[in-house]
Amino acid sequence: MTTVLSIAAAVIAFSLLIIVHEAGHMGVARLLGMRVERFSVGFGPVLTRFRRGDTEYVLSALPLGGYVRIRGMTSGEEVADDDPTAYSNQRAWRRFLAIAAGPAMNYLAAVLVAAVLVGTVGLPSADPGPRVGDLRPDYPAALAGLERGDRVLSVAGEPVTSWRGLVDVIQRHPGESVAFEVERGEGAGARRLTLPVTPLDDGGVGRVGFQNYVTTELRSGPDALAAGLRLTNAHAAEQLAGLGRALQPRHRSELSGPVGIAQAMVRSAHLGWASLLAIAWEVSIALALLNLLPIPALDGGRLVFLAYEIVTRRRVNERVENFVHLAGFVALLALILAVTVFGDLPRLLHR
């Protein structure tokens, strides 16, 4: 794709993921008898609108996602206490399902996208083991003689059994010459080699310049759906583990904000539809997980309050809940700004 088409495709793909999320809220809310007053594709000035039943469907000027407005859900909105269509008058478990439906739809969409890729062109899947993938030329690993497909058995005398364990050992030895014991080849032709590698010192973190080994999963029929579910679950676990690592000081630069995500999606769109679908799969999983985390102002934060209400049979004071969500929203904006300024922009400027 051209650059313009790549940007347009990335915007459309990201917007569709948000629309799928909001459609989940709308579908379950309507199924449970709540009145959905508006479903908007995009934000800002309204370009066109039409009404079907009780719902107004809107196309707005800024095509970055969208939103759904359920009657009685907005703080301070006046609704009759006996209005059976209002969100605020529903039992807690019904409100819980309406909120949880958004991230659930993102996860379901991720499974279906993975199944489509597995059943057509294949879906790249990272090997969780300590195998060497693509190497960066002129970096320590390539200069030392490591090759794609090598299985690393130990580093600096420490056995490694997983990709994460391999990375952790490397990062602990910046600027030090360490022995990589690797197995090269398969079966009877495999042989063991010991190669000295000196990781670069990147701010106190060792880097050697290779990615994990990636294979392509390709299946047909029902096997594609099963593989899509398995790969989505595995990638979700990797994303959660990665989020935990990113909160550690030496890994914080690995976080990506809106700029980094947009850059990745545009780059993937430029490579073709399969690459764009693959990154959309990853982003859809991330949206599902992010909105299930107990973060105020996001779906996960609302689910915490609703779970409390279901267990205790008491509603949290509305002012307290609103304050928590407001504080969470401000903190989330600050985090996004920090990740953008100290993570995305430096990576973009130093490309």
SVG drawing of the C-alpha trace seen along z (x, -y; Angstrom):
<svg xmlns="http://www.w3.org/2000/svg" viewBox="-42 -20 76 59">
<polyline fill="none" stroke="black" stroke-width="0.4" points="0.0,0.0 1.0,-3.6 1.6,-5.7 -1.8,-7.4 -3.6,-4.1 -1.6,-2.6 -2.6,-5.4 -6.3,-5.2 -6.3,-1.4 -4.7,-1.6 -7.3,-4.2 -10.1,-2.1 -8.8,1.1 -8.3,-0.6 -11.8,-2.3 -13.4,1.1 -11.8,2.6 -13.3,-0.2 -16.7,0.2 -16.7,3.9 -16.1,3.1 -18.9,0.6 -21.2,3.0 -20.7,5.5 -21.9,3.1 -24.9,2.2 -25.9,5.7 -26.0,7.0 -27.6,3.9 -30.4,4.2 -30.7,7.9 -31.3,7.2 -33.9,4.5 -31.9,1.4 -32.5,-1.6 -29.5,-2.4 -30.0,-6.1 -27.0,-6.6 -24.4,-4.5 -21.7,-6.8 -19.0,-5.8 -16.3,-8.5 -16.4,-11.6 -16.9,-15.3 -19.3,-17.1 -22.1,-14.8 -21.8,-14.2 -24.9,-12.1 -27.4,-10.2 -30.5,-8.0 -32.8,-6.4 -33.8,-2.8 -36.2,-2.0 -35.0,-3.8 -31.4,-4.1 -29.9,-7.0 -27.0,-5.9 -24.4,-8.6 -21.4,-9.0 -19.1,-11.7 -16.2,-13.7 -13.3,-12.1 -13.2,-8.5 -11.1,-7.2 -13.4,-4.7 -16.8,-5.6 -19.1,-5.3 -22.5,-4.0 -24.8,-5.9 -27.2,-3.8 -30.0,-5.6 -29.3,-6.2 -25.6,-5.4 -24.2,-8.9 -23.6,-10.4 -26.2,-13.0 -28.6,-12.0 -32.2,-12.3 -34.3,-9.2 -37.5,-8.0 -36.9,-5.5 -39.5,-3.2 -38.0,-3.4 -37.3,0.3 -35.1,-0.6 -32.6,-2.7 -29.1,-1.3 -29.2,-2.7 -32.4,-0.9 -31.1,2.6 -29.9,5.2 -26.1,5.3 -25.5,8.5 -27.3,7.1 -25.1,4.0 -22.1,6.2 -22.9,8.2 -23.4,5.0 -20.0,3.6 -18.2,6.9 -19.6,7.4 -17.2,4.8 -13.9,6.5 -15.5,9.9 -16.3,8.8 -12.7,7.7 -11.5,11.1 -14.0,12.9 -12.9,10.7 -9.3,11.5 -10.0,15.3 -11.9,14.9 -9.2,12.8 -6.6,15.4 -8.7,18.2 -9.0,16.4 -5.2,15.9 -4.4,19.4 -6.8,20.7 -5.5,18.6 -2.0,17.2 -0.9,18.4 -0.4,16.6 3.2,15.9 3.7,17.4 6.6,16.7 8.4,19.8 8.3,19.5 11.6,21.4 15.1,19.9 15.6,20.0 17.4,17.4 15.2,15.6 16.1,12.8 19.5,11.2 20.5,7.6 23.7,7.2 26.6,5.6 25.2,6.5 27.0,8.8 25.0,11.9 25.6,11.8 29.2,10.8 29.8,13.8 28.4,16.3 25.0,17.0 22.5,18.1 18.8,18.1 17.3,21.3 20.0,21.9 18.6,23.1 20.4,21.5 21.0,23.9 22.9,21.7 24.3,18.1 27.2,17.4 26.8,20.9 23.1,20.3 20.7,22.9 17.8,21.2 14.6,23.0 12.4,20.1 12.7,17.0 11.9,14.8 14.6,16.5 17.1,16.0 16.3,12.3 16.6,11.8 20.1,13.4 21.3,11.4 20.0,8.1 21.9,8.8 25.3,8.9 25.8,5.5 29.3,5.1 30.5,8.5 31.8,11.3 29.6,14.3 29.6,17.8 26.5,18.8 26.1,22.6 23.9,23.4 22.5,26.4 22.6,26.0 20.7,28.2 18.0,30.9 18.0,34.6 21.1,36.7 22.9,33.8 22.6,31.4 25.8,30.2 26.7,28.1 28.7,24.9 30.1,22.4 30.3,18.8 31.6,15.8 29.2,12.8 29.5,9.4 26.1,7.7 25.9,4.0 25.4,1.8 22.1,0.0 21.7,-2.1 22.7,0.7 20.7,3.3 22.4,6.0 21.4,6.2 22.7,8.7 20.5,8.0 18.2,10.9 14.5,11.6 12.7,14.7 12.2,17.5 8.9,17.1 7.0,19.9 3.9,19.7 0.7,21.5 -1.4,22.8 -4.5,25.0 -7.7,25.7 -11.4,26.1 -12.3,26.5 -8.6,26.8 -8.2,23.1 -10.7,22.0 -9.1,24.2 -5.7,22.9 -7.0,19.3 -8.3,19.7 -5.1,21.4 -2.8,18.7 -5.0,15.9 -4.9,17.3 -1.1,17.8 -0.6,14.2 -2.9,12.8 -0.7,14.5 2.4,13.0 0.8,9.5 0.0,9.8 3.5,10.9 4.9,8.1 2.7,5.6 4.1,6.8 7.7,6.5 7.0,3.0 6.2,1.7 9.7,2.5 12.1,-0.5 14.5,1.2 11.6,2.2 9.5,-0.9 10.8,-2.0 9.1,1.0 5.7,-0.4 3.9,-1.8 1.3,-4.6 -1.1,-5.8 1.8,-7.1 3.6,-3.7 0.5,-1.7 -0.4,-4.0 3.1,-3.7 3.0,0.1 -0.4,0.3 0.6,-2.0 3.9,0.0 1.9,3.3 -0.7,1.9 2.1,0.9 3.2,4.6 -0.3,5.8 -3.7,6.9 -2.3,10.0 0.2,8.0 -2.5,5.4 -4.8,8.2 -2.0,9.7 -1.3,6.3 -5.1,5.8 -5.3,9.2 -2.6,8.1 -4.3,4.7 -7.7,6.4 -6.3,8.7 -4.7,5.7 -8.0,3.8 -9.8,6.7 -7.1,7.2 -6.7,3.4 -10.5,3.1 -10.6,6.0 -7.9,4.6 -9.2,3.0 -8.4,-0.5 -10.8,-3.3 -12.5,-5.0 -12.1,-1.9 -14.5,1.1 -12.5,3.1 -12.8,0.3 -16.6,0.3 -16.7,4.1 -14.9,3.9 -17.6,1.6 -20.4,3.8 -18.8,7.0 -18.7,5.3 -22.4,4.5 -23.2,8.1 -21.4,9.5 -22.5,7.0 -25.9,6.1 -25.1,2.5 -24.3,-0.2 -21.2,-2.2 -21.9,-5.9 -22.3,-7.5 -20.1,-10.5 -17.3,-8.2 -17.4,-6.1 -17.4,-9.2 -14.4,-10.7 -12.5,-7.4 -13.3,-7.2 -12.3,-10.9 -9.0,-10.4 -8.3,-7.2 -9.1,-9.1 -6.6,-11.8 -3.9,-9.3 -4.5,-7.3 -4.1,-10.5 -0.9,-11.3 0.4,-7.7 -0.4,-7.9 1.3,-11.3 4.4,-10.0 4.6,-6.9 4.3,-9.0 6.9,-11.6 9.4,-9.3 8.8,-6.1 7.0,-6.6 8.6,-9.9 12.2,-9.0 11.8,-5.7 10.2,-7.6 12.9,-10.3 15.8,-7.8 14.6,-5.5"/>
</svg>
